[in-house]
Amino acid sequence: MSDRLPSDHDAVVTHRASLERVGRTDRPKVVVPDDAAVPTDELVRVVLDGRTCHARIETSLQGDPEITGAYDTPTLARDPGDGQNRLETWVADADVTVGGSVLLDVVTEGFKYGLRAPGERTVYEATEQPSDSLSSIADDLGED
């Protein structure tokens, strides 16, 4: 059985991020605060309502790190195409609004993050980041 880690545990660092629109579209994005020190242009895992997704943290034109989508597989996160954006689904179902804020939990720095509505508590599955050699093999195969 894997370890469980509640969002209010001392090992989880929480940052307040803003939920905004991508340009003039209805698509949401999470603008990550600078003090979160997330890796940009790399794939990470993002937990939304207990569902682990894959996302690329990109850099906006203003230089801010942002999450514009969360997908079922690393391949879809790299090239979304027709993949379902789970971030859009989460925003529609969660108690959050575009223009407001969300909480970004650092579960495993540089590897696994969680998004939740302010005031909400959740429990994450504690996951260690794979070793660099395993990660590079998975990247070569196109899966994580």
Backbone as numpy.savetxt, mean C-alpha at the origin, in Angstrom:
# Nx Ny Nz CAx CAy CAz Cx Cy Cz
1.25 -21.52 12.45 0.41 -20.34 12.45 1.30 -19.09 12.45
0.95 -18.12 11.65 1.76 -16.91 11.56 1.41 -15.94 12.69
2.35 -15.06 12.97 2.13 -14.05 14.00 1.19 -12.98 13.50
0.39 -12.46 14.42 -0.56 -11.39 14.10 -0.06 -10.13 14.79
-0.21 -9.00 14.12 0.30 -7.74 14.61 -0.81 -6.69 14.53
-1.34 -6.22 15.67 -2.39 -5.20 15.63 -1.82 -3.84 15.22
-2.65 -3.03 14.60 -2.21 -1.72 14.11 -1.79 -0.78 15.23
-2.24 -1.05 16.46 -1.83 -0.18 17.57 -0.64 -0.75 18.35
0.03 -1.74 17.80 1.22 -2.32 18.44 2.40 -1.36 18.26
3.33 -1.40 19.22 4.50 -0.52 19.16 5.37 -0.77 17.92
5.32 -1.97 17.37 6.14 -2.30 16.20 5.58 -1.69 14.91
4.34 -1.26 14.92 3.71 -0.66 13.74 3.79 0.86 13.84
4.42 1.47 12.86 4.52 2.93 12.81 3.41 3.42 11.88
2.63 4.39 12.35 1.48 4.88 11.58 1.72 6.32 11.14
1.40 6.60 9.89 1.51 7.94 9.32 0.14 8.36 8.78
-0.19 9.62 8.90 -1.42 10.14 8.32 -1.10 10.58 6.88
-1.81 9.99 5.93 -1.62 10.30 4.52 -2.91 10.93 4.00
-2.80 11.64 2.89 -4.00 12.26 2.33 -4.52 11.43 1.17
-5.84 11.39 1.06 -6.52 10.68 -0.02 -6.98 11.73 -1.02
-6.45 11.66 -2.23 -6.74 12.66 -3.25 -7.16 11.98 -4.55
-7.50 12.79 -5.54 -7.86 12.27 -6.86 -6.61 12.30 -7.76
-6.58 11.37 -8.71 -5.53 11.37 -9.72 -5.95 12.37 -10.79
-5.30 13.52 -10.81 -5.65 14.56 -11.77 -7.11 14.96 -11.67
-7.80 14.99 -12.81 -9.22 15.35 -12.84 -10.12 14.12 -12.91
-9.56 12.96 -12.64 -10.33 11.73 -12.72 -11.01 11.45 -11.38
-11.81 10.40 -11.35 -12.44 9.95 -10.12 -11.59 8.91 -9.40
-10.44 8.55 -9.98 -9.58 7.55 -9.37 -8.86 8.12 -8.16
-8.86 7.37 -7.06 -8.19 7.86 -5.85 -6.70 7.55 -5.86
-5.97 8.32 -5.08 -4.56 8.04 -4.82 -4.27 8.42 -3.37
-3.30 7.76 -2.80 -2.86 8.05 -1.44 -1.53 8.78 -1.55
-1.50 10.02 -1.07 -0.27 10.79 -1.06 0.43 10.52 0.27
1.59 9.90 0.18 2.32 9.45 1.35 3.15 10.61 1.90
3.11 10.86 3.20 3.92 11.94 3.76 5.42 11.61 3.66
6.22 12.65 3.54 7.67 12.47 3.39 8.30 11.70 4.55
7.77 11.89 5.76 8.40 11.24 6.91 8.15 9.73 6.95
7.32 9.22 6.04 7.08 7.77 6.00 8.26 7.03 5.38
9.09 7.71 4.62 10.30 7.13 4.02 10.02 5.79 3.33
9.05 5.79 2.41 8.71 4.57 1.67 9.61 4.46 0.44
9.84 3.23 -0.03 10.64 3.08 -1.25 9.81 3.48 -2.47
10.36 4.30 -3.34 9.61 4.71 -4.52 10.05 3.90 -5.73
9.12 3.75 -6.66 9.33 3.00 -7.89 9.71 1.55 -7.63
9.24 1.01 -6.53 9.43 -0.40 -6.20 8.08 -0.99 -5.83
7.97 -2.30 -5.97 6.74 -2.97 -5.58 6.76 -3.25 -4.08
5.62 -3.02 -3.46 5.44 -3.32 -2.04 4.10 -4.03 -1.88
3.90 -4.59 -0.73 2.60 -5.18 -0.40 1.81 -4.15 0.38
0.51 -4.06 0.07 -0.39 -3.14 0.75 -1.61 -3.94 1.20
-1.93 -3.87 2.49 -3.07 -4.59 3.03 -4.26 -3.64 3.11
-5.36 -4.06 2.49 -6.61 -3.29 2.48 -7.71 -4.19 3.03
-8.25 -3.86 4.19 -9.31 -4.67 4.81 -8.95 -6.16 4.88
-7.71 -6.45 5.26 -7.28 -7.83 5.42 -6.80 -8.50 4.14
-6.94 -7.84 3.02 -6.53 -8.40 1.72 -5.16 -7.85 1.35
-4.21 -8.73 1.10 -2.88 -8.30 0.71 -2.83 -8.11 -0.80
-2.47 -6.90 -1.19 -2.36 -6.54 -2.60 -0.93 -6.12 -2.89
-0.67 -5.82 -4.13 0.65 -5.37 -4.56 0.50 -3.99 -5.18
1.45 -3.12 -4.87 1.37 -1.75 -5.37 2.78 -1.24 -5.68
2.81 -0.29 -6.58 4.06 0.41 -6.87 3.90 1.81 -6.28
4.82 2.19 -5.42 4.80 3.54 -4.88 5.55 4.42 -5.86
4.82 5.30 -6.48 5.37 6.15 -7.53 5.69 7.53 -6.97
6.35 8.33 -7.77 6.66 9.71 -7.40 5.84 10.63 -8.30
5.09 11.55 -7.68 4.26 12.47 -8.45 5.14 13.51 -9.14
4.52 14.31 -9.99 5.25 15.39 -10.67 5.80 16.40 -9.66
5.16 16.49 -8.50 5.62 17.40 -7.45 6.70 16.76 -6.58
7.01 15.49 -6.83 8.05 14.81 -6.08 7.55 14.07 -4.85
6.22 13.98 -4.67 5.66 13.30 -3.52 5.46 11.82 -3.81
5.75 10.94 -2.84 5.44 9.53 -3.04 3.93 9.32 -2.98
3.40 8.45 -3.85 1.97 8.21 -3.88 1.66 6.80 -4.33
0.52 6.32 -3.86 0.01 5.01 -4.26 -1.24 5.26 -5.08
-1.20 4.89 -6.35 -2.35 5.13 -7.23 -3.15 3.88 -7.51
-2.65 2.74 -7.06 -3.38 1.51 -7.29 -2.84 0.37 -6.46
-3.68 -0.62 -6.21 -3.29 -1.84 -5.51 -3.93 -3.01 -6.27
-3.13 -4.01 -6.58 -3.57 -5.08 -7.47 -3.31 -6.46 -6.87
-3.93 -7.46 -7.46 -3.86 -8.82 -6.93 -2.49 -9.47 -7.09
-1.75 -9.10 -8.12 -0.45 -9.73 -8.37 0.62 -8.67 -8.62
1.88 -9.03 -8.43 2.97 -8.10 -8.74 2.98 -7.70 -10.22
2.63 -8.64 -11.10 2.61 -8.35 -12.53 1.59 -7.26 -12.85
0.40 -7.35 -12.26 -0.61 -6.31 -12.48 -0.18 -4.98 -11.88
0.54 -5.01 -10.77 1.01 -3.77 -10.16 2.04 -3.08 -11.06
2.84 -3.88 -11.76 3.83 -3.31 -12.68 3.16 -2.75 -13.93
2.14 -3.46 -14.43 1.45 -3.10 -15.66 -0.05 -3.36 -15.46
-0.77 -2.38 -14.89 -2.17 -2.62 -14.49 -3.09 -3.09 -15.60
-2.96 -2.57 -16.81 -3.81 -3.02 -17.91 -5.27 -3.16 -17.50
-5.77 -4.38 -17.57 -7.17 -4.65 -17.25 -7.36 -5.11 -15.81
-6.33 -5.08 -15.00 -6.44 -5.54 -13.63 -7.37 -4.66 -12.80
-8.02 -5.26 -11.82 -8.91 -4.50 -10.95 -8.10 -3.75 -9.90
-8.32 -2.46 -9.81 -7.64 -1.62 -8.84 -8.35 -1.77 -7.49
-7.76 -2.52 -6.59 -8.36 -2.77 -5.28 -8.39 -1.51 -4.41
-7.53 -0.54 -4.70 -7.57 0.72 -3.96 -8.89 1.44 -4.21
-9.35 1.45 -5.46 -10.63 2.06 -5.78 -11.77 1.38 -5.03
-11.75 0.06 -5.01 -12.78 -0.71 -4.30 -12.75 -0.41 -2.82
-11.55 -0.35 -2.23 -11.41 -0.07 -0.81 -11.96 1.31 -0.46
-11.63 2.31 -1.27 -12.11 3.68 -1.02 -13.63 3.72 -1.09
-14.20 3.00 -2.04 -15.67 2.99 -2.18 -16.34 2.31 -0.98
-15.69 1.30 -0.41 -16.30 0.53 0.68 -15.92 1.00 2.08
-14.78 1.64 2.23 -14.29 2.05 3.55 -14.91 3.39 3.96
-14.74 3.71 5.20 -15.27 4.97 5.74 -14.23 6.08 5.55
-13.89 6.34 4.27 -12.92 7.38 3.92 -13.49 8.19 2.76
-13.00 9.41 2.62 -13.45 10.25 1.53 -12.26 10.92 0.86
-12.37 11.07 -0.46 -11.35 11.79 -1.20 -11.33 13.23 -0.68
-10.16 13.73 -0.39 -10.01 15.04 0.22 -9.74 14.92 1.72
-9.94 13.73 2.26 -9.69 13.48 3.67 -8.36 12.77 3.87
-8.25 12.09 4.99 -7.00 11.39 5.26 -7.25 9.92 5.53
-6.19 9.15 5.40 -6.18 7.72 5.71 -4.93 7.47 6.55
-4.90 6.33 7.21 -3.73 5.97 7.99 -2.91 4.94 7.22
-1.63 5.20 7.12 -0.68 4.30 6.47 0.16 3.66 7.55
0.00 2.35 7.72 0.76 1.60 8.72 1.98 0.97 8.06
3.13 1.13 8.70 4.35 0.46 8.25 4.42 -0.85 9.02
4.10 -1.95 8.34 4.11 -3.27 8.97 5.51 -3.85 8.91
6.11 -3.86 7.72 7.50 -4.26 7.52 8.12 -3.20 6.62
9.01 -2.39 7.16 9.57 -1.25 6.42 10.15 -1.69 5.08
9.75 -0.96 4.03 10.23 -1.22 2.69 9.58 -2.39 2.00
8.62 -3.05 2.67 8.05 -4.25 2.10 6.53 -4.34 2.23
6.00 -4.12 3.45 4.57 -4.32 3.68 3.97 -3.15 4.45
2.86 -2.64 3.90 2.16 -1.50 4.48 0.68 -1.83 4.59
-0.01 -1.08 5.40 -1.45 -1.24 5.52 -2.13 0.11 5.41
-3.32 0.13 4.83 -4.13 1.35 4.77 -5.40 1.10 5.56
-5.80 2.09 6.35 -7.04 1.98 7.12 -7.62 3.37 7.34
-8.90 3.37 7.66 -9.59 4.63 7.95 -9.15 5.13 9.32
-9.10 6.45 9.50 -8.77 6.99 10.83 -9.75 6.46 11.89
-9.19 6.08 13.02 -10.01 5.57 14.12 -10.27 4.08 14.03
-9.95 3.47 12.91 -10.16 2.04 12.73 -8.93 1.28 13.24
-9.15 0.11 13.81 -8.07 -0.76 14.26 -8.12 -2.02 13.43
-6.97 -2.54 13.07 -6.92 -3.78 12.29 -5.77 -4.64 12.79
-5.73 -5.85 12.33 -4.66 -6.78 12.68 -4.03 -7.27 11.39
-2.70 -7.21 11.34 -1.95 -7.64 10.16 -1.27 -8.97 10.43
-1.03 -9.70 9.37 -0.20 -10.89 9.46 1.25 -10.41 9.37
2.04 -10.72 10.39 3.44 -10.29 10.40 4.19 -11.06 9.32
4.80 -10.34 8.41 5.51 -10.93 7.29 6.89 -10.31 7.19
7.91 -11.15 7.11 9.25 -10.64 6.91 9.53 -10.49 5.42
10.35 -9.53 5.12 10.74 -9.32 3.74 11.62 -10.47 3.28
11.37 -11.01 2.06 12.23 -12.10 1.59 13.66 -11.61 1.39
14.59 -12.53 1.45 15.99 -12.17 1.24 16.15 -11.64 -0.18
17.21 -10.86 -0.39 17.45 -10.26 -1.71 17.56 -11.32 -2.80
18.18 -12.45 -2.49 18.35 -13.48 -3.52 17.00 -14.07 -3.91
16.12 -14.32 -2.93 14.79 -14.84 -3.25 13.97 -13.82 -4.00
14.10 -12.57 -3.60 13.34 -11.50 -4.25 13.76 -11.36 -5.71
15.05 -11.44 -5.99 15.51 -11.30 -7.38 15.06 -12.47 -8.23
15.02 -13.68 -7.66 14.50 -14.84 -8.39 13.04 -14.63 -8.74
12.25 -14.15 -7.75 10.83 -13.90 -7.99 10.64 -12.83 -9.03
11.45 -11.77 -9.00 11.35 -10.73 -10.02 11.64 -11.30 -11.41
12.64 -12.18 -11.49 12.97 -12.79 -12.77 11.82 -13.62 -13.30
11.09 -14.26 -12.40 9.96 -15.09 -12.80 8.70 -14.27 -13.04
8.71 -13.00 -12.58 7.53 -12.15 -12.75 6.49 -12.36 -11.69
6.82 -13.04 -10.60 5.89 -13.27 -9.50 6.61 -12.98 -8.21
5.80 -12.75 -7.17 6.37 -12.46 -5.85 5.95 -13.51 -4.88
